Amino acid sequence: MEFKLLLNLLSNKGQVQTREHLLEKVWGASGDISTRTIDTHIKRLRQKLGKYGDNIETIRSVGYRFKDK
């Protein structure tokens, strides 16, 4: 799931992805899974990416985006 999540963020680099959008695109679910699931997976993904984990930016109350450098 973390790979699919990273792939989605990279495919939409610089664009904010809402938690609901990520649930639909990555998990194929809508409403069945808590949006907090996304937060947990983002945390794990950032840890695995090490120093590059900072490239995943939290957009408060909206979702996430991969920074466009």
Phi and psi in radians as a Rosetta constraint file:
Dihedral C 1 N 2 CA 2 C 2 CIRCULARHARMONIC -1.124 0.35
Dihedral N 2 CA 2 C 2 N 3 CIRCULARHARMONIC -0.646 0.35
Dihedral C 2 N 3 CA 3 C 3 CIRCULARHARMONIC -1.133 0.35
Dihedral N 3 CA 3 C 3 N 4 CIRCULARHARMONIC -0.778 0.35
Dihedral C 3 N 4 CA 4 C 4 CIRCULARHARMONIC -1.074 0.35
Dihedral N 4 CA 4 C 4 N 5 CIRCULARHARMONIC -0.686 0.35
Dihedral C 4 N 5 CA 5 C 5 CIRCULARHARMONIC -1.114 0.35
Dihedral N 5 CA 5 C 5 N 6 CIRCULARHARMONIC -0.816 0.35
Dihedral C 5 N 6 CA 6 C 6 CIRCULARHARMONIC -1.088 0.35
Dihedral N 6 CA 6 C 6 N 7 CIRCULARHARMONIC -0.758 0.35
Dihedral C 6 N 7 CA 7 C 7 CIRCULARHARMONIC -1.039 0.35
Dihedral N 7 CA 7 C 7 N 8 CIRCULARHARMONIC -0.743 0.35
Dihedral C 7 N 8 CA 8 C 8 CIRCULARHARMONIC -1.125 0.35
Dihedral N 8 CA 8 C 8 N 9 CIRCULARHARMONIC -0.766 0.35
Dihedral C 8 N 9 CA 9 C 9 CIRCULARHARMONIC -1.131 0.35
Dihedral N 9 CA 9 C 9 N 10 CIRCULARHARMONIC -0.723 0.35
Dihedral C 9 N 10 CA 10 C 10 CIRCULARHARMONIC -1.207 0.35
Dihedral N 10 CA 10 C 10 N 11 CIRCULARHARMONIC -0.621 0.35
Dihedral C 10 N 11 CA 11 C 11 CIRCULARHARMONIC -1.155 0.35
Dihedral N 11 CA 11 C 11 N 12 CIRCULARHARMONIC -0.418 0.35
Dihedral C 11 N 12 CA 12 C 12 CIRCULARHARMONIC -2.077 0.35
Dihedral N 12 CA 12 C 12 N 13 CIRCULARHARMONIC 0.682 0.35
Dihedral C 12 N 13 CA 13 C 13 CIRCULARHARMONIC -0.879 0.35
Dihedral N 13 CA 13 C 13 N 14 CIRCULARHARMONIC 2.268 0.35
Dihedral C 13 N 14 CA 14 C 14 CIRCULARHARMONIC 1.496 0.35
Dihedral N 14 CA 14 C 14 N 15 CIRCULARHARMONIC -0.194 0.35
Dihedral C 14 N 15 CA 15 C 15 CIRCULARHARMONIC -1.820 0.35
Dihedral N 15 CA 15 C 15 N 16 CIRCULARHARMONIC 2.377 0.35
Dihedral C 15 N 16 CA 16 C 16 CIRCULARHARMONIC -1.249 0.35
Dihedral N 16 CA 16 C 16 N 17 CIRCULARHARMONIC 2.295 0.35
Dihedral C 16 N 17 CA 17 C 17 CIRCULARHARMONIC -1.935 0.35
Dihedral N 17 CA 17 C 17 N 18 CIRCULARHARMONIC 2.074 0.35
Dihedral C 17 N 18 CA 18 C 18 CIRCULARHARMONIC -1.215 0.35
Dihedral N 18 CA 18 C 18 N 19 CIRCULARHARMONIC 2.764 0.35
Dihedral C 18 N 19 CA 19 C 19 CIRCULARHARMONIC -1.058 0.35
Dihedral N 19 CA 19 C 19 N 20 CIRCULARHARMONIC -0.705 0.35
Dihedral C 19 N 20 CA 20 C 20 CIRCULARHARMONIC -1.109 0.35
Dihedral N 20 CA 20 C 20 N 21 CIRCULARHARMONIC -0.718 0.35
Dihedral C 20 N 21 CA 21 C 21 CIRCULARHARMONIC -1.094 0.35
Dihedral N 21 CA 21 C 21 N 22 CIRCULARHARMONIC -0.779 0.35
Dihedral C 21 N 22 CA 22 C 22 CIRCULARHARMONIC -1.119 0.35
Dihedral N 22 CA 22 C 22 N 23 CIRCULARHARMONIC -0.695 0.35
Dihedral C 22 N 23 CA 23 C 23 CIRCULARHARMONIC -1.041 0.35
Dihedral N 23 CA 23 C 23 N 24 CIRCULARHARMONIC -0.754 0.35
Dihedral C 23 N 24 CA 24 C 24 CIRCULARHARMONIC -1.192 0.35
Dihedral N 24 CA 24 C 24 N 25 CIRCULARHARMONIC -0.817 0.35
Dihedral C 24 N 25 CA 25 C 25 CIRCULARHARMONIC -1.314 0.35
Dihedral N 25 CA 25 C 25 N 26 CIRCULARHARMONIC -0.695 0.35
Dihedral C 25 N 26 CA 26 C 26 CIRCULARHARMONIC -1.549 0.35
Dihedral N 26 CA 26 C 26 N 27 CIRCULARHARMONIC -0.803 0.35
Dihedral C 26 N 27 CA 27 C 27 CIRCULARHARMONIC -1.654 0.35
Dihedral N 27 CA 27 C 27 N 28 CIRCULARHARMONIC -0.282 0.35
Dihedral C 27 N 28 CA 28 C 28 CIRCULARHARMONIC 1.214 0.35
Dihedral N 28 CA 28 C 28 N 29 CIRCULARHARMONIC 0.450 0.35
Dihedral C 28 N 29 CA 29 C 29 CIRCULARHARMONIC -2.159 0.35
Dihedral N 29 CA 29 C 29 N 30 CIRCULARHARMONIC 2.715 0.35
Dihedral C 29 N 30 CA 30 C 30 CIRCULARHARMONIC -2.450 0.35
Dihedral N 30 CA 30 C 30 N 31 CIRCULARHARMONIC 1.903 0.35
Dihedral C 30 N 31 CA 31 C 31 CIRCULARHARMONIC 1.551 0.35
Dihedral N 31 CA 31 C 31 N 32 CIRCULARHARMONIC -0.417 0.35
Dihedral C 31 N 32 CA 32 C 32 CIRCULARHARMONIC -1.274 0.35
Dihedral N 32 CA 32 C 32 N 33 CIRCULARHARMONIC -0.527 0.35
Dihedral C 32 N 33 CA 33 C 33 CIRCULARHARMONIC -1.955 0.35
Dihedral N 33 CA 33 C 33 N 34 CIRCULARHARMONIC 2.476 0.35
Dihedral C 33 N 34 CA 34 C 34 CIRCULARHARMONIC -1.194 0.35
Dihedral N 34 CA 34 C 34 N 35 CIRCULARHARMONIC 2.507 0.35
Dihedral C 34 N 35 CA 35 C 35 CIRCULARHARMONIC -1.155 0.35
Dihedral N 35 CA 35 C 35 N 36 CIRCULARHARMONIC -0.283 0.35
Dihedral C 35 N 36 CA 36 C 36 CIRCULARHARMONIC -1.167 0.35
Dihedral N 36 CA 36 C 36 N 37 CIRCULARHARMONIC -0.389 0.35
Dihedral C 36 N 37 CA 37 C 37 CIRCULARHARMONIC -1.030 0.35
Dihedral N 37 CA 37 C 37 N 38 CIRCULARHARMONIC -0.712 0.35
Dihedral C 37 N 38 CA 38 C 38 CIRCULARHARMONIC -1.056 0.35
Dihedral N 38 CA 38 C 38 N 39 CIRCULARHARMONIC -0.807 0.35
Dihedral C 38 N 39 CA 39 C 39 CIRCULARHARMONIC -1.028 0.35
Dihedral N 39 CA 39 C 39 N 40 CIRCULARHARMONIC -0.720 0.35
Dihedral C 39 N 40 CA 40 C 40 CIRCULARHARMONIC -1.132 0.35
Dihedral N 40 CA 40 C 40 N 41 CIRCULARHARMONIC -0.771 0.35
Dihedral C 40 N 41 CA 41 C 41 CIRCULARHARMONIC -1.195 0.35
Dihedral N 41 CA 41 C 41 N 42 CIRCULARHARMONIC -0.632 0.35
Dihedral C 41 N 42 CA 42 C 42 CIRCULARHARMONIC -1.097 0.35
Dihedral N 42 CA 42 C 42 N 43 CIRCULARHARMONIC -0.746 0.35
Dihedral C 42 N 43 CA 43 C 43 CIRCULARHARMONIC -1.035 0.35
Dihedral N 43 CA 43 C 43 N 44 CIRCULARHARMONIC -0.820 0.35
Dihedral C 43 N 44 CA 44 C 44 CIRCULARHARMONIC -1.123 0.35
Dihedral N 44 CA 44 C 44 N 45 CIRCULARHARMONIC -0.701 0.35
Dihedral C 44 N 45 CA 45 C 45 CIRCULARHARMONIC -1.114 0.35
Dihedral N 45 CA 45 C 45 N 46 CIRCULARHARMONIC -0.768 0.35
Dihedral C 45 N 46 CA 46 C 46 CIRCULARHARMONIC -1.036 0.35
Dihedral N 46 CA 46 C 46 N 47 CIRCULARHARMONIC -0.727 0.35
Dihedral C 46 N 47 CA 47 C 47 CIRCULARHARMONIC -1.102 0.35
Dihedral N 47 CA 47 C 47 N 48 CIRCULARHARMONIC -0.747 0.35
Dihedral C 47 N 48 CA 48 C 48 CIRCULARHARMONIC -1.201 0.35
Dihedral N 48 CA 48 C 48 N 49 CIRCULARHARMONIC -0.535 0.35
Dihedral C 48 N 49 CA 49 C 49 CIRCULARHARMONIC -1.382 0.35
Dihedral N 49 CA 49 C 49 N 50 CIRCULARHARMONIC -0.197 0.35
Dihedral C 49 N 50 CA 50 C 50 CIRCULARHARMONIC 1.088 0.35
Dihedral N 50 CA 50 C 50 N 51 CIRCULARHARMONIC -2.232 0.35
Dihedral C 50 N 51 CA 51 C 51 CIRCULARHARMONIC -1.125 0.35
Dihedral N 51 CA 51 C 51 N 52 CIRCULARHARMONIC -0.355 0.35
Dihedral C 51 N 52 CA 52 C 52 CIRCULARHARMONIC -1.465 0.35
Dihedral N 52 CA 52 C 52 N 53 CIRCULARHARMONIC -0.133 0.35
Dihedral C 52 N 53 CA 53 C 53 CIRCULARHARMONIC -1.095 0.35
Dihedral N 53 CA 53 C 53 N 54 CIRCULARHARMONIC -0.427 0.35
Dihedral C 53 N 54 CA 54 C 54 CIRCULARHARMONIC -1.187 0.35
Dihedral N 54 CA 54 C 54 N 55 CIRCULARHARMONIC -0.225 0.35
Dihedral C 54 N 55 CA 55 C 55 CIRCULARHARMONIC -1.292 0.35
Dihedral N 55 CA 55 C 55 N 56 CIRCULARHARMONIC -0.269 0.35
Dihedral C 55 N 56 CA 56 C 56 CIRCULARHARMONIC -1.568 0.35
Dihedral N 56 CA 56 C 56 N 57 CIRCULARHARMONIC 1.993 0.35
Dihedral C 56 N 57 CA 57 C 57 CIRCULARHARMONIC -1.806 0.35
Dihedral N 57 CA 57 C 57 N 58 CIRCULARHARMONIC 2.326 0.35
Dihedral C 57 N 58 CA 58 C 58 CIRCULARHARMONIC -1.497 0.35
Dihedral N 58 CA 58 C 58 N 59 CIRCULARHARMONIC 2.237 0.35
Dihedral C 58 N 59 CA 59 C 59 CIRCULARHARMONIC -1.839 0.35
Dihedral N 59 CA 59 C 59 N 60 CIRCULARHARMONIC 1.810 0.35
Dihedral C 59 N 60 CA 60 C 60 CIRCULARHARMONIC -0.903 0.35
Dihedral N 60 CA 60 C 60 N 61 CIRCULARHARMONIC 2.310 0.35
Dihedral C 60 N 61 CA 61 C 61 CIRCULARHARMONIC 1.134 0.35
Dihedral N 61 CA 61 C 61 N 62 CIRCULARHARMONIC 0.165 0.35
Dihedral C 61 N 62 CA 62 C 62 CIRCULARHARMONIC -2.175 0.35
Dihedral N 62 CA 62 C 62 N 63 CIRCULARHARMONIC -1.115 0.35
Dihedral C 62 N 63 CA 63 C 63 CIRCULARHARMONIC 3.019 0.35
Dihedral N 63 CA 63 C 63 N 64 CIRCULARHARMONIC -2.388 0.35
Dihedral C 63 N 64 CA 64 C 64 CIRCULARHARMONIC -2.430 0.35
Dihedral N 64 CA 64 C 64 N 65 CIRCULARHARMONIC 2.813 0.35
Dihedral C 64 N 65 CA 65 C 65 CIRCULARHARMONIC -2.620 0.35
Dihedral N 65 CA 65 C 65 N 66 CIRCULARHARMONIC 2.680 0.35
Dihedral C 65 N 66 CA 66 C 66 CIRCULARHARMONIC -1.593 0.35
Dihedral N 66 CA 66 C 66 N 67 CIRCULARHARMONIC 2.164 0.35
Dihedral C 66 N 67 CA 67 C 67 CIRCULARHARMONIC -1.005 0.35
Dihedral N 67 CA 67 C 67 N 68 CIRCULARHARMONIC 2.408 0.35
Dihedral C 67 N 68 CA 68 C 68 CIRCULARHARMONIC -1.722 0.35
Dihedral N 68 CA 68 C 68 N 69 CIRCULARHARMONIC 1.781 0.35
